[in-house]
Amino acid sequence: MLETRTQAAEERDKEARRTNIVLYKVPESDATRAEERNKADIAFCLLLCNNCLNVGITEDDLLRVFRLGRRGDDTNKPRPLMVQCASYTTKNIVMESLYKLRNAEQKFKGVVVTHDMTVKEREECKRKVAEAKVLACWDTSGEYLYRVRGYPGQMKINKIRVRN
């Protein structure tokens, strides 16, 4: 009975996070008021999606944009930015356009965009990344890279040949 409840809670958590995206390494605004910082974060998201990824979304397509964690004095490491999209389609369009970040402006280059994962999915991802690192250590030829790819809950390790 307890196992069924935890599994149901996990499924509800997955469904709640289905339209969420997490942005890492997004610079934080120096504004003193929270509303002004939030407007700066929304503006950055819209710039990223419209100018860099060429997705064409509006502020109406974003339900909520907020920072994760407590605001601290450590300005060197910005807090992650949670973006809740209005629809799953909007999120998919953004995620499918991420390859365009490679040729982006400098202010968007360092930004990392990921799915919002549950605690269980994050643990699985960490396990897979550690496994990929072990495989990379065993491969002494240097011909291959090992990367973790896939949707949360369905991640796998890809063996990618290095281009010369």
Secondary structure, 3 states (H helix, E strand, C coil): CHHHHHHHHHHHHHHHCCCEEEEECCCCCCCCCHHHHHHHHHHHHHHHHHHHCCCCCCHHHEEEEEECCCCCCCCCCCCCEEEEECCHHHHHHHHHCHHHHHHCCHHHHCCEEEECCCHHHHHHHHHHHHHHHHHHHHCCCCCEEEEEECCCCCCEEEEEECCC
